[in-house]
Amino acid sequence: MPGPAATGRLGRMTTHRAPKPAASTQPVERAVVAGLALAVLAGVGWIAGMLYTVIGWPL
C-alpha cells in the first residue's frame, strides 16, 4: 500500500489564472447604449409611420 511517498510523485500543481479583464469596458457600454438608442428611435419612427398610414387610410 503506497503511503506518503506516492503523493511526492505528483509534483507541484500549477495555477491557471484567468486573464484579468480589461481595465475599462466603456467602449462596449457606449456601443450598447448607442444601439439601444437607435432601436428606440427606429421603434418610435415605425409606430409614427403606422399611425400615419392608419389615419390616412381611405375608409
DRENDREN-462276 format. One record per residue (C-alpha): residue number from 1; chain; x, y, z. Coordinates in Angstrom, 1 decimal, m for minus. Layout:
% DRENDREN-462276
R; NUM; A; X; Y; Z .
...
//
This chain:
% DRENDREN-462276
R; 1; A; 0.0; 0.0; 0.0 .
R; 2; A; 1.7; 3.2; m1.1 .
R; 3; A; 2.0; 5.8; 1.6 .
R; 4; A; 3.2; 9.4; 1.7 .
R; 5; A; 5.9; 8.6; m1.0 .
R; 6; A; 3.1; 8.2; m3.6 .
R; 7; A; 2.0; 11.8; m3.1 .
R; 8; A; 5.5; 13.1; m3.8 .
R; 9; A; 5.4; 11.7; m7.4 .
R; 10; A; 2.6; 14.1; m8.4 .
R; 11; A; 4.9; 17.1; m8.2 .
R; 12; A; 3.7; 20.7; m7.8 .
R; 13; A; 0.4; 21.8; m9.0 .
R; 14; A; 0.4; 24.6; m11.5 .
R; 15; A; m2.0; 27.5; m11.0 .
R; 16; A; m4.1; 28.6; m14.0 .
R; 17; A; m5.5; 32.1; m13.6 .
R; 18; A; m7.9; 33.7; m15.9 .
R; 19; A; m6.6; 36.8; m17.7 .
R; 20; A; m7.6; 40.0; m16.0 .
R; 21; A; m10.5; 41.8; m17.6 .
R; 22; A; m9.8; 45.0; m19.5 .
R; 23; A; m9.4; 48.0; m17.2 .
R; 24; A; m12.2; 49.8; m18.9 .
R; 25; A; m15.3; 48.4; m20.6 .
R; 26; A; m16.5; 51.9; m21.5 .
R; 27; A; m16.4; 51.5; m25.3 .
R; 28; A; m18.6; 48.4; m25.1 .
R; 29; A; m21.1; 50.2; m22.9 .
R; 30; A; m21.2; 53.1; m25.4 .
R; 31; A; m21.8; 50.8; m28.3 .
R; 32; A; m24.7; 49.1; m26.4 .
R; 33; A; m26.3; 52.4; m25.4 .
R; 34; A; m26.0; 53.7; m28.9 .
R; 35; A; m27.6; 50.5; m30.3 .
R; 36; A; m30.4; 50.7; m27.8 .
R; 37; A; m31.0; 54.4; m28.6 .
R; 38; A; m31.1; 53.7; m32.3 .
R; 39; A; m33.5; 50.8; m31.7 .
R; 40; A; m35.8; 53.1; m29.7 .
R; 41; A; m35.7; 55.7; m32.4 .
R; 42; A; m36.5; 53.1; m35.1 .
R; 43; A; m39.4; 51.8; m33.0 .
R; 44; A; m40.8; 55.3; m32.5 .
R; 45; A; m40.4; 56.0; m36.2 .
R; 46; A; m42.2; 52.7; m37.1 .
R; 47; A; m45.1; 53.5; m34.7 .
R; 48; A; m45.4; 57.0; m36.1 .
R; 49; A; m45.4; 55.6; m39.7 .
R; 50; A; m48.1; 53.1; m38.8 .
R; 51; A; m50.3; 55.8; m37.2 .
R; 52; A; m49.8; 58.0; m40.2 .
R; 53; A; m50.8; 55.1; m42.5 .
R; 54; A; m53.8; 54.1; m40.5 .
R; 55; A; m55.1; 57.7; m40.1 .
R; 56; A; m54.6; 58.4; m43.8 .
R; 57; A; m56.1; 55.1; m45.0 .
R; 58; A; m59.2; 55.6; m47.1 .
R; 59; A; m62.2; 54.0; m45.5 .
//
